[in-house]
Amino acid sequence: MKQGEAKNEIREPFTDYGTYSYADYLTWQIDEMVELIKGKVFKAAAAPGRKHQEVSLKIASQLYYLLKNKTCKVFEAPFDVRLPAHSEKNEDIFTVVQPDICVVSDRTKLDEAGCIGAPDLIVEILSPGNNPKEIYNKF
């Protein structure tokens, strides 16, 4: 908690350029999709376009039918993938991404919040709106 903040005060993102954790992320009441990469907030571009959604649906559908009777699960954004460095505590996780599509075969990585740890497969569909900084940092 930063100096001068009340214990129950909700910290909104983008108000300063500090380092944020998944615990902070969970308190934000915003409508837009954001991701945390090494504690820094990255706003998603505007809603994906029609072509992006068509490609996403085709890939996710094929994966779903391919893996239908397997232990693997297919998820589409928005779906939080938390990447802990040292601890799985929310306040110690500084990278949370929302891949367009991901496949998780180890069901112990799944909880109500999404996935904790790297999925077995991640698909990111690039769009003209993706900026180089976003692509570099997310990669």
MDAnalysis code that builds the backbone (N, CA, C; Angstrom):
import MDAnalysis as mda
import numpy as np

u = mda.Universe.empty(417, n_residues=139, atom_resindex=np.repeat(np.arange(139), 3), trajectory=True)
u.add_TopologyAttr("name", ["N", "CA", "C"] * 139)
u.add_TopologyAttr("resid", np.arange(1, 140))
u.add_TopologyAttr("resname", ["MET", "LYS", "GLN", "GLY", "GLU", "ALA", "LYS", "ASN", "GLU", "ILE", "ARG", "GLU", "PRO", "PHE", "THR", "ASP", "TYR", "GLY", "THR", "TYR", "SER", "TYR", "ALA", "ASP", "TYR", "LEU", "THR", "TRP", "GLN", "ILE", "ASP", "GLU", "MET", "VAL", "GLU", "LEU", "ILE", "LYS", "GLY", "LYS", "VAL", "PHE", "LYS", "ALA", "ALA", "ALA", "ALA", "PRO", "GLY", "ARG", "LYS", "HIS", "GLN", "GLU", "VAL", "SER", "LEU", "LYS", "ILE", "ALA", "SER", "GLN", "LEU", "TYR", "TYR", "LEU", "LEU", "LYS", "ASN", "LYS", "THR", "CYS", "LYS", "VAL", "PHE", "GLU", "ALA", "PRO", "PHE", "ASP", "VAL", "ARG", "LEU", "PRO", "ALA", "HIS", "SER", "GLU", "LYS", "ASN", "GLU", "ASP", "ILE", "PHE", "THR", "VAL", "VAL", "GLN", "PRO", "ASP", "ILE", "CYS", "VAL", "VAL", "SER", "ASP", "ARG", "THR", "LYS", "LEU", "ASP", "GLU", "ALA", "GLY", "CYS", "ILE", "GLY", "ALA", "PRO", "ASP", "LEU", "ILE", "VAL", "GLU", "ILE", "LEU", "SER", "PRO", "GLY", "ASN", "ASN", "PRO", "LYS", "GLU", "ILE", "TYR", "ASN", "LYS", "PHE"])
u.atoms.positions = np.array([
    [0.851, -1.173, 0.000],
    [0.000, 0.000, 0.000],
    [0.898, 1.237, 0.000],
    [0.504, 2.233, -0.769],
    [1.308, 3.444, -0.863],
    [0.980, 4.396, 0.275],
    [1.946, 5.231, 0.588],
    [1.786, 6.193, 1.671],
    [0.574, 7.086, 1.410],
    [-0.228, 7.298, 2.463],
    [-1.389, 8.171, 2.356],
    [-2.647, 7.473, 1.887],
    [-2.591, 6.187, 1.522],
    [-3.771, 5.463, 1.071],
    [-4.501, 4.863, 2.258],
    [-5.805, 4.935, 2.227],
    [-6.606, 4.247, 3.232],
    [-6.546, 2.755, 2.926],
    [-6.677, 1.941, 3.962],
    [-6.539, 0.493, 3.793],
    [-7.537, -0.071, 2.778],
    [-8.775, 0.414, 2.764],
    [-9.803, -0.117, 1.877],
    [-9.969, 0.680, 0.590],
    [-9.123, 1.650, 0.370],
    [-9.236, 2.478, -0.824],
    [-8.889, 1.669, -2.061],
    [-9.688, 1.814, -3.098],
    [-9.433, 1.111, -4.347],
    [-8.490, 1.955, -5.195],
    [-7.354, 1.353, -5.558],
    [-6.397, 2.051, -6.412],
    [-6.739, 1.786, -7.860],
    [-7.020, 2.824, -8.586],
    [-7.303, 2.688, -10.010],
    [-5.986, 2.666, -10.775],
    [-5.921, 1.905, -11.843],
    [-4.693, 1.868, -12.632],
    [-4.500, 3.167, -13.404],
    [-3.328, 3.355, -13.894],
    [-2.972, 4.471, -14.769],
    [-2.880, 5.796, -14.041],
    [-3.077, 5.827, -12.704],
    [-3.000, 7.092, -11.993],
    [-1.565, 7.434, -11.642],
    [-0.709, 6.439, -11.640],
    [0.715, 6.689, -11.477],
    [1.455, 5.585, -12.216],
    [2.742, 5.640, -12.185],
    [3.514, 4.682, -12.957],
    [4.268, 3.723, -12.045],
    [3.584, 3.279, -10.994],
    [4.191, 2.346, -10.061],
    [4.183, 0.931, -10.610],
    [4.517, 0.000, -9.747],
    [4.475, -1.407, -10.078],
    [3.242, -1.995, -9.424],
    [2.460, -2.727, -10.184],
    [1.208, -3.279, -9.696],
    [1.282, -4.798, -9.633],
    [0.506, -5.365, -8.719],
    [0.430, -6.816, -8.575],
    [-0.964, -7.290, -8.994],
    [-1.125, -8.606, -9.037],
    [-2.432, -9.180, -9.334],
    [-3.444, -8.778, -8.251],
    [-3.002, -8.629, -7.020],
    [-3.895, -8.177, -5.945],
    [-4.447, -6.782, -6.268],
    [-3.601, -5.893, -6.792],
    [-4.071, -4.566, -7.218],
    [-5.080, -4.704, -8.352],
    [-4.723, -5.490, -9.339],
    [-5.532, -5.729, -10.537],
    [-6.946, -6.150, -10.165],
    [-7.069, -6.992, -9.156],
    [-8.381, -7.484, -8.735],
    [-9.264, -6.394, -8.135],
    [-8.687, -5.284, -7.687],
    [-9.477, -4.210, -7.084],
    [-9.977, -3.202, -8.104],
    [-9.425, -3.224, -9.316],
    [-9.775, -2.211, -10.309],
    [-11.179, -2.420, -10.837],
    [-11.927, -1.355, -10.896],
    [-13.287, -1.392, -11.430],
    [-13.294, -0.591, -12.725],
    [-12.799, -1.236, -13.773],
    [-12.721, -0.578, -15.071],
    [-13.353, -1.487, -16.113],
    [-13.837, -0.882, -17.189],
    [-14.513, -1.651, -18.232],
    [-13.568, -2.180, -19.301],
    [-12.414, -1.547, -19.444],
    [-11.511, -1.976, -20.501],
    [-10.609, -3.119, -20.047],
    [-10.125, -3.889, -21.006],
    [-9.242, -4.995, -20.694],
    [-7.816, -4.483, -20.550],
    [-7.159, -4.907, -19.479],
    [-5.755, -4.561, -19.279],
    [-4.988, -5.828, -18.939],
    [-3.677, -5.761, -19.130],
    [-2.796, -6.844, -18.756],
    [-1.664, -6.255, -17.934],
    [-1.103, -7.066, -17.067],
    [0.078, -6.671, -16.300],
    [1.263, -7.440, -16.845],
    [2.317, -6.735, -17.156],
    [3.541, -7.385, -17.604],
    [4.670, -6.816, -16.770],
    [5.217, -7.667, -15.924],
    [6.277, -7.279, -14.994],
    [5.854, -6.083, -14.145],
    [4.581, -6.075, -13.735],
    [4.074, -5.035, -12.856],
    [3.621, -3.767, -13.540],
    [3.784, -3.679, -14.847],
    [3.361, -2.492, -15.595],
    [2.024, -2.766, -16.272],
    [1.168, -1.753, -16.336],
    [-0.169, -1.889, -16.905],
    [-0.121, -1.623, -18.408],
    [-0.721, -2.539, -19.146],
    [-0.853, -2.375, -20.597],
    [-2.329, -2.445, -20.942],
    [-2.834, -1.360, -21.518],
    [-4.216, -1.343, -21.980],
    [-4.294, -2.132, -23.272],
    [-5.369, -2.874, -23.422],
    [-5.600, -3.561, -24.691],
    [-6.089, -2.528, -25.693],
    [-5.872, -2.824, -26.949],
    [-6.397, -1.950, -28.003],
    [-7.924, -2.010, -27.927],
    [-8.572, -1.303, -28.799],
    [-10.033, -1.350, -28.859],
    [-10.475, -2.797, -29.061],
    [-11.755, -3.045, -28.940],
    [-12.282, -4.400, -29.118],
    [-11.753, -4.986, -30.425],
    [-11.455, -6.283, -30.414],
    [-10.935, -6.911, -31.632],
    [-11.908, -6.736, -32.796],
    [-11.343, -6.600, -33.973],
    [-12.156, -6.444, -35.177],
    [-12.790, -7.751, -35.622],
    [-13.634, -7.648, -36.637],
    [-14.371, -8.799, -37.145],
    [-13.448, -9.908, -37.616],
    [-12.430, -9.578, -38.404],
    [-11.521, -10.613, -38.922],
    [-10.792, -11.321, -37.776],
    [-10.335, -10.536, -36.805],
    [-9.664, -11.112, -35.637],
    [-10.579, -12.129, -34.959],
    [-11.839, -11.766, -34.770],
    [-12.787, -12.648, -34.102],
    [-13.085, -13.893, -34.932],
    [-13.160, -13.742, -36.243],
    [-13.391, -14.900, -37.117],
    [-12.230, -15.886, -37.022],
    [-11.010, -15.365, -37.073],
    [-9.822, -16.217, -36.972],
    [-9.782, -16.896, -35.606],
    [-10.048, -16.134, -34.561],
    [-10.035, -16.676, -33.208],
    [-11.051, -17.810, -33.065],
    [-12.251, -17.595, -33.559],
    [-13.297, -18.612, -33.462],
    [-12.907, -19.877, -34.221],
    [-12.353, -19.714, -35.417],
    [-11.950, -20.886, -36.210],
    [-10.870, -21.697, -35.500],
    [-9.858, -21.019, -34.991],
    [-8.759, -21.727, -34.315],
    [-9.261, -22.383, -33.032],
    [-9.995, -21.635, -32.212],
    [-10.484, -22.170, -30.943],
    [-11.434, -23.351, -31.176],
    [-12.285, -23.254, -32.187],
    [-13.215, -24.347, -32.489],
    [-12.466, -25.608, -32.886],
    [-11.466, -25.452, -33.748],
    [-10.683, -26.616, -34.170],
    [-9.969, -27.251, -32.985],
    [-9.376, -26.425, -32.143],
    [-8.702, -26.950, -30.958],
    [-9.691, -27.645, -30.026],
    [-10.847, -27.045, -29.854],
    [-11.859, -27.633, -28.982],
    [-12.247, -29.027, -29.474],
    [-12.551, -29.151, -30.777],
    [-12.969, -30.453, -31.299],
    [-11.825, -31.455, -31.319],
    [-10.620, -31.007, -31.548],
    [-9.453, -31.885, -31.527],
    [-9.213, -32.447, -30.123],
    [-9.449, -31.613, -29.111],
    [-9.148, -31.993, -27.729],
    [-10.387, -32.362, -26.910],
    [-11.524, -32.484, -27.563],
    [-12.807, -32.663, -26.884],
    [-12.816, -33.782, -25.850],
    [-12.268, -34.920, -26.130],
    [-12.291, -36.045, -25.199],
    [-10.966, -36.237, -24.475],
    [-10.169, -35.200, -24.449],
    [-8.864, -35.237, -23.772],
    [-8.965, -34.476, -22.454],
    [-7.885, -34.493, -21.696],
    [-7.887, -33.752, -20.437],
    [-7.631, -32.268, -20.645],
    [-7.188, -31.890, -21.833],
    [-6.888, -30.482, -22.123],
    [-8.165, -29.656, -22.184],
    [-8.036, -28.378, -21.801],
    [-9.140, -27.432, -21.889],
    [-8.696, -26.243, -22.740],
    [-9.615, -25.740, -23.552],
    [-9.353, -24.595, -24.425],
    [-10.101, -23.392, -23.861],
    [-9.403, -22.253, -23.792],
    [-10.008, -21.022, -23.275],
    [-9.735, -19.874, -24.233],
    [-10.698, -18.948, -24.302],
    [-10.554, -17.742, -25.117],
    [-10.596, -16.517, -24.213],
    [-9.983, -15.432, -24.683],
    [-10.004, -14.166, -23.950],
    [-11.441, -13.667, -23.834],
    [-11.765, -13.020, -22.750],
    [-10.893, -12.692, -21.626],
    [-10.753, -13.881, -20.668],
    [-9.524, -14.232, -20.361],
    [-9.200, -15.347, -19.476],
    [-7.836, -15.043, -18.878],
    [-7.790, -14.818, -17.575],
    [-6.539, -14.438, -16.921],
    [-5.553, -15.592, -16.826],
    [-4.358, -15.350, -17.311],
    [-3.235, -16.271, -17.143],
    [-2.228, -15.546, -16.256],
    [-2.071, -16.047, -15.024],
    [-1.161, -15.442, -14.059],
    [0.169, -16.175, -14.119],
    [1.242, -15.421, -14.240],
    [2.576, -16.012, -14.372],
    [3.429, -15.629, -13.168],
    [3.368, -16.445, -12.116],
    [4.132, -16.121, -10.904],
    [5.621, -16.350, -11.109],
    [6.425, -15.500, -10.498],
    [7.878, -15.667, -10.568],
    [8.379, -16.496, -9.396],
    [7.900, -16.192, -8.188],
    [8.406, -16.861, -6.995],
    [7.309, -17.426, -6.108],
    [6.147, -16.788, -6.103],
    [5.075, -17.155, -5.193],
    [3.748, -17.040, -5.931],
    [2.795, -17.870, -5.568],
    [1.480, -17.830, -6.194],
    [0.501, -16.923, -5.450],
    [0.982, -16.183, -4.455],
    [0.129, -15.232, -3.750],
    [-0.191, -14.078, -4.695],
    [-1.437, -13.611, -4.659],
    [-1.865, -12.530, -5.560],
    [-0.966, -11.305, -5.476],
    [-0.512, -10.963, -4.265],
    [0.316, -9.767, -4.108],
    [1.742, -9.967, -4.634],
    [2.111, -11.195, -4.944],
    [3.459, -11.492, -5.451],
    [3.483, -11.789, -6.947],
    [2.328, -11.712, -7.602],
    [2.247, -11.974, -9.047],
    [2.193, -10.632, -9.766],
    [3.128, -10.419, -10.685],
    [3.234, -9.134, -11.385],
    [3.024, -9.249, -12.886],
    [2.689, -10.452, -13.367],
    [2.386, -10.628, -14.781],
    [1.092, -11.410, -14.924],
    [0.119, -10.755, -15.563],
    [-1.187, -11.351, -15.841],
    [-1.545, -10.979, -17.272],
    [-1.672, -11.983, -18.119],
    [-1.985, -11.735, -19.531],
    [-3.290, -12.418, -19.895],
    [-3.851, -11.988, -21.006],
    [-5.082, -12.575, -21.513],
    [-4.858, -12.955, -22.974],
    [-4.290, -14.148, -23.192],
    [-4.058, -14.577, -24.578],
    [-5.379, -14.713, -25.331],
    [-5.314, -14.574, -26.635],
    [-6.530, -14.759, -27.432],
    [-7.082, -16.161, -27.221],
    [-6.205, -17.151, -27.257],
    [-6.598, -18.549, -27.053],
    [-5.487, -19.224, -26.270],
    [-5.855, -20.110, -25.358],
    [-4.833, -20.925, -24.700],
    [-5.380, -22.318, -24.424],
    [-4.446, -23.260, -24.327],
    [-4.775, -24.648, -24.023],
    [-4.013, -25.032, -22.761],
    [-4.741, -25.607, -21.816],
    [-4.149, -26.038, -20.549],
    [-4.425, -27.530, -20.388],
    [-3.357, -28.317, -20.263],
    [-3.561, -29.754, -20.063],
    [-3.457, -30.143, -18.594],
    [-2.731, -29.385, -17.808],
    [-2.575, -29.665, -16.379],
    [-3.688, -28.943, -15.629],
    [-4.735, -29.670, -15.302],
    [-5.913, -29.053, -14.676],
    [-5.635, -28.490, -13.294],
    [-4.520, -28.869, -12.681],
    [-4.200, -28.292, -11.364],
    [-3.818, -26.817, -11.500],
    [-3.530, -26.366, -12.710],
    [-3.226, -24.948, -12.943],
    [-4.487, -24.096, -13.017],
    [-5.652, -24.723, -13.098],
    [-6.908, -23.997, -13.268],
    [-7.591, -23.753, -11.931],
    [-8.103, -22.539, -11.778],
    [-8.937, -22.211, -10.628],
    [-10.024, -21.252, -11.100],
    [-10.823, -20.775, -10.198],
    [-11.932, -19.896, -10.581],
    [-11.458, -18.598, -11.243],
    [-10.244, -18.161, -10.946],
    [-9.722, -16.909, -11.498],
    [-9.123, -17.093, -12.895],
    [-8.849, -18.330, -13.302],
    [-8.244, -18.575, -14.606],
    [-7.172, -19.635, -14.514],
    [-5.977, -19.289, -14.960],
    [-4.853, -20.229, -14.987],
    [-3.678, -19.621, -14.243],
    [-3.030, -20.425, -13.432],
    [-1.830, -19.957, -12.746],
    [-0.663, -20.802, -13.245],
    [0.253, -20.150, -13.931],
    [1.346, -20.841, -14.592],
    [1.121, -20.815, -16.092],
    [2.145, -21.197, -16.815],
    [2.090, -21.124, -18.276],
    [1.175, -22.200, -18.852],
    [0.264, -21.820, -19.750],
    [-0.517, -22.819, -20.480],
    [0.409, -23.628, -21.389],
    [-0.110, -24.726, -21.897],
    [0.676, -25.562, -22.797],
    [0.758, -24.966, -24.195],
    [-0.240, -24.186, -24.559],
    [-0.258, -23.533, -25.872],
    [-0.921, -22.174, -25.718],
    [-0.308, -21.167, -26.323],
    [-0.896, -19.830, -26.353],
    [-0.945, -19.382, -27.805],
    [-2.093, -18.830, -28.200],
    [-2.257, -18.282, -29.546],
    [-2.575, -16.802, -29.401],
    [-1.768, -15.964, -30.023],
    [-2.035, -14.527, -30.101],
    [-2.261, -14.189, -31.564],
    [-3.370, -13.568, -31.840],
    [-3.704, -13.187, -33.203],
    [-3.328, -11.726, -33.373],
    [-2.374, -11.478, -34.241],
    [-1.917, -10.106, -34.451],
    [-2.890, -9.353, -35.346],
    [-3.096, -8.100, -35.001],
    [-3.978, -7.215, -35.745],
    [-3.207, -5.957, -36.087],
    [-3.662, -5.202, -37.082],
    [-2.982, -3.944, -37.401],
    [-2.887, -3.006, -36.200],
    [-3.799, -3.130, -35.234],
    [-3.796, -2.266, -34.059],
    [-2.746, -2.629, -33.013],
    [-2.128, -3.808, -33.139],
    [-1.087, -4.185, -32.179],
    [0.113, -3.264, -32.373],
    [0.597, -2.707, -31.270],
    [1.772, -1.863, -31.411],
    [3.025, -2.666, -31.068],
    [4.168, -2.269, -31.611],
    [5.412, -3.017, -31.386],
    [5.771, -3.178, -29.908],
    [5.504, -2.143, -29.104],
    [5.811, -2.222, -27.676],
    [5.003, -3.339, -27.023],
    [3.710, -3.413, -27.359],
    [2.845, -4.448, -26.808],
    [3.338, -5.830, -27.223],
    [3.654, -5.996, -28.478],
    [4.104, -7.290, -28.986],
    [5.423, -7.686, -28.315],
    [6.360, -6.765, -28.222],
    [7.659, -7.048, -27.621],
    [7.502, -7.456, -26.151],
    [6.761, -6.662, -25.392],
    [6.624, -6.925, -23.962],
    [5.828, -8.187, -23.682],
    [4.796, -8.438, -24.461],
    [3.972, -9.611, -24.219],
    [4.714, -10.884, -24.627],
    [5.487, -10.804, -25.694],
    [6.254, -11.964, -26.136],
    [7.230, -12.375, -25.079],
])
